[in-house]
Amino acid sequence: MKFLRSLLRWLLPVAKTWGDLVDSTKPKGFVEMRLVHARGPRKGEVARVIRGRNVVTGFLKEASTNDIYSGRDIMRRLIVPSTFAGALSDDVYKVSQVELGSGNTAETSADESLETPIAGSRKDISSVTFDATNTYVTFYVEYDESEVNTTITEAALRNQSPNNGGDGDVLARKTFGSFTKTPEYILQIRWTLRI
């Protein structure tokens, strides 16, 4: 009995450390892009799926100097009651748009924008879903046959905050192997964050 108690006391810190390690290595979110046939006999069928882990921006700047926030900074400030200093209560800081680009530099937590934004590619989130058992939130946007028909290699999740010259903040960014969207396809994007 004494041996079992000692073993349990020894295993407890190991279990806690393992839990911290697993938590730190789990993706904080992922992006799934689907090219779906827009017309013809294969209309509605998925032609290609691009999926990968995203990086939630992690830099922190002083809000009183009107510097931009980061994705992680915005998340933590939004859960603080608005009566406390540093809290955010305005909807402009919340996730609201997806933007596409053609840059190739890998994403980092210090990203403040896309490397090469595609003109006219910013689109408002059309729906949000919450996972019933996990701490996930998924944002959905769709580009129809007439939109962003070009080569795409990067995407960003943005808000509409007045920071960054009124351009909004990049909350998360993802780069991937290039693909070309044509009028033959609809592009569906599901961007999931684990909070």
C-alpha positions in Angstrom: 0.0 0.0 0.0 2.8 2.4 1.0 4.6 1.5 -2.3 1.5 2.4 -4.3 1.1 5.7 -2.6 4.7 6.5 -3.3 4.3 5.5 -6.9 1.3 7.7 -7.3 3.1 10.7 -5.7 5.9 10.2 -8.2 3.6 9.8 -11.2 1.5 12.9 -10.4 4.2 15.5 -11.5 5.0 13.3 -14.5 1.3 13.3 -15.5 1.1 17.1 -15.1 4.3 17.7 -17.1 3.0 15.3 -19.8 -0.3 17.2 -20.0 1.6 20.5 -20.3 3.8 19.1 -23.1 0.8 17.7 -25.0 -1.1 21.0 -24.6 1.9 23.0 -25.9 2.3 20.8 -28.9 -1.3 20.5 -30.0 -2.3 22.7 -32.9 -3.9 25.9 -31.7 -6.1 25.7 -34.8 -6.2 24.7 -38.4 -7.4 25.8 -41.8 -9.2 23.7 -44.3 -9.7 24.9 -47.8 -11.9 23.0 -50.3 -12.1 23.6 -54.0 -15.6 22.4 -55.0 -16.8 21.9 -58.6 -19.1 24.8 -59.4 -20.8 23.4 -62.5 -21.1 20.4 -64.8 -21.8 16.8 -63.9 -19.5 17.0 -60.9 -21.1 20.1 -59.4 -20.9 20.1 -55.6 -18.1 17.4 -55.5 -14.9 18.3 -53.7 -12.0 18.5 -56.1 -9.2 19.2 -53.7 -8.7 19.7 -49.9 -5.9 21.8 -48.5 -5.5 21.5 -44.8 -2.9 22.6 -42.3 -2.1 24.1 -38.9 -2.2 27.8 -38.6 -0.2 30.2 -36.4 -2.1 32.5 -34.1 -0.1 35.7 -33.9 1.5 36.1 -30.5 3.3 39.5 -30.3 2.1 42.0 -27.8 2.2 45.8 -28.2 0.9 48.6 -26.0 -2.6 49.6 -26.9 -2.3 53.1 -25.5 0.2 53.9 -28.3 -2.3 52.7 -30.9 -0.1 49.9 -31.9 -1.8 46.8 -33.3 -2.8 43.9 -31.1 -2.1 40.3 -31.7 -4.5 37.4 -32.0 -3.5 36.0 -28.6 -3.6 39.4 -27.0 -7.1 40.1 -28.3 -8.3 36.7 -27.1 -7.1 37.3 -23.5 -8.3 40.9 -23.5 -11.8 39.9 -24.7 -12.4 37.6 -21.8 -11.7 40.3 -19.2 -14.7 42.3 -18.0 -14.8 45.7 -19.7 -14.5 47.5 -16.3 -10.8 46.5 -16.1 -8.0 48.3 -17.8 -6.9 46.7 -21.0 -10.2 44.9 -21.6 -11.8 45.0 -25.0 -15.6 45.3 -25.4 -15.9 46.5 -29.0 -17.0 44.1 -31.7 -14.4 45.5 -34.1 -11.7 43.5 -32.3 -13.4 40.1 -32.9 -12.8 37.8 -35.8 -14.7 39.0 -38.8 -12.8 38.4 -42.1 -10.6 36.1 -44.1 -8.0 37.5 -46.5 -6.1 35.6 -49.2 -2.6 36.2 -50.5 0.2 34.9 -52.8 3.2 35.2 -50.5 5.5 32.3 -49.7 7.2 33.2 -46.4 6.2 30.7 -43.7 3.9 32.0 -41.0 5.2 33.1 -37.7 3.7 34.4 -34.5 5.1 37.9 -35.3 3.1 38.3 -38.5 1.1 41.5 -38.8 -0.2 41.1 -42.3 -0.1 38.8 -45.3 3.1 38.9 -47.3 1.3 39.6 -50.6 -2.4 40.3 -50.2 -4.7 39.6 -53.2 -6.7 42.7 -54.0 -10.4 42.2 -53.3 -9.9 38.9 -51.4 -11.1 40.1 -48.0 -14.4 38.6 -47.3 -16.6 38.6 -44.2 -17.1 35.5 -42.2 -20.5 34.0 -43.1 -21.1 31.6 -40.3 -19.6 30.3 -37.0 -19.9 26.9 -35.4 -18.9 25.7 -31.9 -17.8 22.2 -31.1 -20.0 20.5 -28.6 -17.2 18.7 -26.7 -14.0 20.5 -27.6 -12.9 24.1 -27.1 -13.0 24.8 -30.8 -14.7 27.6 -32.8 -14.8 27.4 -36.6 -15.3 30.3 -38.9 -16.7 29.7 -42.4 -16.4 31.8 -45.6 -17.0 30.9 -49.3 -15.7 32.5 -52.5 -18.0 31.8 -55.5 -16.9 31.2 -59.1 -16.4 34.8 -59.9 -14.2 35.6 -56.9 -10.3 35.4 -56.4 -9.6 33.5 -59.6 -5.8 33.5 -59.2 -3.0 31.5 -57.5 -3.3 31.4 -53.7 -0.5 30.5 -51.2 -1.5 32.2 -47.9 -4.5 33.2 -45.9 -5.2 35.3 -42.8 -7.9 35.5 -40.2 -8.6 39.2 -39.5 -10.7 41.6 -37.5 -11.8 45.1 -38.4 -10.1 46.9 -35.6 -9.2 50.6 -36.0 -5.6 49.7 -35.3 -2.8 49.3 -37.9 -3.9 52.4 -39.8 -7.6 51.3 -39.8 -6.6 48.1 -41.7 -7.5 45.7 -38.9 -5.3 43.1 -37.2 -4.1 39.7 -38.4 -5.2 37.2 -35.8 -3.8 34.1 -37.5 -2.0 33.2 -40.7 -1.4 30.1 -42.7 0.8 29.4 -45.8 0.5 26.3 -48.0 1.5 24.9 -51.4 0.2 27.0 -54.2 -3.1 26.3 -56.0 -5.0 28.2 -58.6 -8.7 28.9 -58.2 -10.6 29.3 -61.5 -14.2 30.0 -62.4 -14.8 26.2 -62.4 -14.6 26.1 -58.6 -16.0 27.5 -55.4 -13.5 27.9 -52.6 -14.8 27.0 -49.1 -12.7 27.9 -46.1 -13.2 26.6 -42.6 -10.8 28.2 -40.1 -10.8 26.5 -36.7 -9.3 27.9 -33.5 -8.7 26.0 -30.3 -9.1 28.4 -27.4 
